[in-house]
């Protein structure tokens, strides 16, 4: 019996490779020319242009290989509906929804040369903000981007998008549980991680530190977070 022929090894198309190399998307995990189920993805600039021209009332920025679209809370629901239904965007999937708390006042993160290498970071805000980020994805065209909305942290409220994306149900419950964001119109805005009678929202920066003291073998001991004094790391300190 004759041996079966070896499987043919696919060869990259030179023109396609050249287009990918010129793509504005710098993240190699998201090559711009990788097709989706039914079409090729738009570049970040094309996505931004389509949203600005088709919807308006937004600002956009492109950084670190991604597009972020900033919108006012009262326009969020309409924008997500536009991104879902627009034939060019075709973002039928809400793949993630998360929050972050930026409290009022001045926040300073000192340089960490001995650990992360991060430079000093300073930011000052008159009003605390809870930022809610929605990651939209098109499986048909294989592109994705983030929609961001900022809410006053004293009374954070925004319309629910469960009617547009059923996956938002548990996502919105988690952001409510951790940050206290009220998603108006949610069918069951109940806690999902913490007990129902829990007081406060643990991932807010103004949430008090708690924790328990931990004892280890050989008399090792770690106090609770509220009672810890962190060692200051000094550049050039060899100890």
WOJOQUI-V849593 format. One record per helix or strand. SS is the DSSP state (a for helix, b for strand). FROM is the first residue (numbers start at 1). LEN is the number of residues. Records with the same first field share a line. If there is no record, write none. Layout:
BEGIN
SS=FROM-LEN, FROM-LEN
END
This chain:
BEGIN
a=14-8, 44-11, 73-13, 168-12, 225-3
b=36-1, 39-1, 58-6, 66-6, 93-10, 105-5, 121-5, 129-10, 143-10, 157-3, 182-3, 214-2, 221-2
END
